């Protein structure tokens, strides 16, 4: 009975999120025509503070369409990014952030847009049910994660002193390790299928492109074993020396000696 109740709660939450995503259907060009630009903006900010994100989105989009050169329009576009993000409409949040960085490339708030685009790209890689339960992203298609990594990288490169730079750096470390794990999964798959050339190449990619990642010693083990199966003695010895030099007291050295 408890399991049924839990399932109903989850389904109700999913239905609510779908309704939220479909709620902004009013034509922005027609909405709030009886209000001034200042009224639309102020009521939008009030809706945002009250966490009425759908109403806030409608108001800020109306302001953007009806008063594109009004002084609060730039701020309204930033609010749209946040409001879409808070409704879990990550695709729209990404699109809004993308519009902002193209429309206001010199804005002092462009770092925020890049940062939010990174977060939105990351969460787009998660399905609805996968947000509720644990999931290993290393086994998934990581195209959105790669885009997210690029967005956070731009925050670091373009705005090294930004308030968002430390968080962006932490996300980059996490995503870099995730990408390394993904490549390692592929190398392990090839090794398990006895495709030793492909396994060695993919493991070599991990070692070259993701130095310092936790996946590197495991990739070196796959390289050693793959070269051994291929009877490439020099390549096997070279990989083994790198493994022994960098991880001398680890179990990985022993693993590399075991078939």
N, C-alpha and C positions, 0 to 999 in steps of 0.2 A: 504493500500500500504506500509505503514511504517512497519507493522507487517510482511509482506511478505519479505521485504528487510532485516529485522532483522533476520528472519529465515534463509535466504540465507547466511547471514554473519556467523551465528552460524554453519551451515552445511559446509561452506567453511573452517572454522577453524578446524572443526572435521576432514575433509578430509586431511587438511594439517598436522594435528598431526599424522594421520595414515600413511601418506607418509613418515613423519620423522621417525616413528618407524620402517618402513620397508626399510629404506635407507641403513642400514649397512649390505650389502649382500656380500661384497668382502671377500674372504677367507683370514684371517689374516696372514696365513703362506705364501701367495703369494703376498700380497700387499707390495708395496714400496721396492721391492727386490734390486733395484738399489741404494738405499740410505743407509747410515750408520745409526747406532743406534742413534747417536747424531742428525743427520738430521731429522730422523723420530720424535724424541722427540721434537726438537725445533719447527718444523713445526706444530706438534700437539698442543704445547702451544700457538703458533701464532693463530691457528684455534680457540682455546678456548677463547683467548682474543677477537677475532672477532665475538664470539658467533656462530661460525660455528660448532655446537656441534656434528653433525653427522660425519663430517670430523675428528674432534678431537678424537671421539670414535674409528673410524677406525684406526687412526694412533697409538693411545695408545694400542689398542688391538694387532695390528701388532707388536709393540715393545715387548709386553708381551710374544707373541708366539715365535717371532724370536730371541729375546735377553732376555730370562727369568732371567739372572743373571747380566744384565747390570745395572750400578749404578743408572740410572734414572727410572728403572722399578717400584720400589716401589712408587715413586711420580706419575708415569703414572697411576697406579692403583687407586690412590686417585683422579686423574683428571677424570678417567672413571666414578667413583661414581657420581661426580658433574655433568658431562656432561649428563649422563643418567637422573639424577634428573631434570636438566634444560629442557630436552625434554619431561618431564612428563612420562617417561618410568620408573615408580616407582618400578615395579617388577625387572627390570634389575639393577636398582640402589641398591635395597636391596640385590640382589644376588652378585653384585660387592663388596658391603660393607661387606657382609658375608665372601666372599673369602679373603678380606683383613685382617679381624680380625683373621682368621685361619692361613693365610700365614705369618702375621707379628704381632703376639700377643704381642710382647714387643716393638713395634714401638712407638715412641713418638707421632705419629699421629693416634694411634688406637682410641683415644677418639673421633676424628672427624668421623671415620668410624662407631662407635657405634651410634653417634648422627645422622648421615645421614641415617643409617639403621632405626632408630626410626622415622625420618621424612618420609621415604619412606614407611614404614609399615603403618603409619597413613594415608597417602594420597592414598594408595591402597584401603582403605575402601570407598573412594569416587568414584562414577561413573563419566563418562565424563560430562553428563548433570548436575549432582549434584554439580560439581565444578562451574558451571555457575549460579546456583540458590541456594537459602538457603535450607538447609536440616538439620533435627534433627537427629543426629547420634545416639541418645539414643534409637531410635526405630529400629535400624539396627542390623545385626549380627556384633558383635564387636570383632571377633577373631583377626583381624589385629591390632585393637586398643590395645588389650591386649598384643600383641607382641611388639607394639610400646612402651607401658608403661614399659615393661621389658627392652627394649633397653635403654631408658632414665634412668631407674633405674641403669643400669650397668655403665652408664657415671658417675652418682652420687657416686656409691659405689667404683668403681675402680679408678676414676679420680676426686676426690672431689675438687681439685684446678684447674681443667681444665677451659679453656676459655668458653667451651660450657656447663659447669655445671649449671650456673644460668638459661640459657634458657631451659636446660633439666628439671630442677626443675619446672619451670613454666608449661611446657608441662605435667609433671607428675600430677600437681595439676588439670589442666584442664581435663586430661584424667581420672583421678580418679573420678572427679565429674561426668564425662560423664558415666563412668561405674556404678556409684551409681544411676544415673538417669535411666539407662537401667534396673537395677534390680528393681527400684521403678515402672517403667512401667509394668514390669511383675507382681509385687505384686498388682498393681491397676487392671490389667487385671483379675487376679484370684478373687479379691474382687468383681469386677463387675459381675463375673460369679457365685458368691456365693460359691466359693471354699475357705472357710475361713481358713482352716488348711494350704493350700498352700500359701494363701495370707499372713498369719501371719509368716510363715516360711521364705518367701522371704523378707518380711519387716524386720524381725529380722536379716537377713543376712546383709541388708543395715546398720542397726544400729551397728552391731558388726564389720563389715569390713571397713566401710567408715565413721568413726567418724569425725565430723567436716564438712562433706559435706552438701550442702544445702538440699539434699534429705532426710536427717536423720529425721527432725521433721515430715515430711509428712509420712515417714515410721512408726514412732511411732503412728501417728493417725490411720493408717491402722491396726497396731497391737492392739490398744485399741478396735477399732470397731470389728475386727475379733474375738478377745477373748470374747467380749460381745455376739456376735452371737453364739459362741460356749459354752456360759455359763461357761466360765473359769474365775470366779470372781477374784481369786488371781492374775492370769496372767494379767488380765485387769487392776487391781489396781496397780500392779507393773509397767506396761508400762505407766500408767497415771502419776504415781509419777515421773518417769524419765522425762516425757514430761513437767510436771509442774515445776520440779526443774531446768531443763536446758533452758526452754523457757517460763518463768512465765508470761511475758507480751505480749505474741504473740497471734495471732488469732488461732493458732493450738490447744490450749487447748479448745477453744470453739468448734472448728471443731470436736474434738474427742467426744464431748458430743452430737453432732447432728447425727442422723441416716441418 
